[in-house]
Amino acid sequence: MAHTGTGFFDRKGHFFKTAREATVSDLAGLLGQIGEGESLAPGIAYMLLERRAEIERLFAEHDVMLEEEAAMKAARGGGEAHGNVAKLPSRPAH
């Protein structure tokens, strides 16, 4: 007898029984072919999903560091010559 069910589709339109499987497929697609022969992307995608909280925390920390770096460059006057590095005068071409 026929019955109804729930399924999930990845961005390519492939059907999966669980949301996790569909998301892993999408992540693997974003990563592309990794390695020789059979791609390592599906395994890496699974690990990314499993460690999502830690990865998101790392990206949040990264964003804060980028903001701090930009502020330091701005405080130094655009980040051209800073610290003990001096810009050499340009020499005419011979």
N, C-alpha and C positions, 0 to 999 in steps of 0.2 A: 504494500500500500504506500502511496506517496505521502510525504510529510514535508514540513517546512523546516528551514534551518537558517542559521546566520553565518555569513561569510564576510570576508574582508578582501579588498582589492588593493594591490599596490599601484603605483603611478603608471605602470605599463599596462594595467588592466588584468594582471594575473590574479586568479582567485586563491585565497588562503583561508584555512579554517579559523585561524586566530589573528588577532590584531598584531601580536608580537611577530609572527611569521611575515606578515605583510610589511611591517616596519623594517624588519631585518632585510627584506628584499629591496626596499627603497634605499636603505643605507648602503647596501652592497652595490647597488646601481650607481650611487653617487661616488663610491670609492673606485669603481671601475676594476679592470683586470689587475690583480696584484700577484706577482710571481709567475713562474713558468708553469705551463700545463694548467691544471685546475686552479682557479683563482682562490687566493686566501681571503678575498673580500667578504664572503659570507660569514666566516668565522670572526673576522675583525669586526664586522657589523654587529654580530651577536654580542661581542665583548663591549662594544660601545654602548649598546642598549642596556646591558647588565650594569655597567659602571656609569650610567648617565648622571647620577647625582654628583659623583666625584668630578666627572668631566665638566659639568656645568659650573661647579665651584672653581675649577681651574680656569675656565674661561672668564668668570667674573673677576678673579684675582688678576688675570692677564689684562682685562679692560682697565682695572684700577691702575696697574703699572703703566699702561700706555698713557693714561691721563696724567700721571705723575711725571712721566718722561716728557710729555708735551709741555707741561708747566715748567719743568727745569729748562728746557730749550728756550721757551719764551722768556724766562727770567734772564737767560744769558744773552738775550738779544737776537733771537732767531736761530740760534744754534750753529752759526757759521764757524767762528773760531772760538774755542772754549778751552778751559783748563790751561794746561801748559803747551798747547798746540798753537803754533803761530802760522798764519797763512803766508806763504812765500810770495814775494813780488813776482809778477809775471815777467818773463824774459821775452824780448823781441825775437821773432823767428829769423834765422840766418839763411 
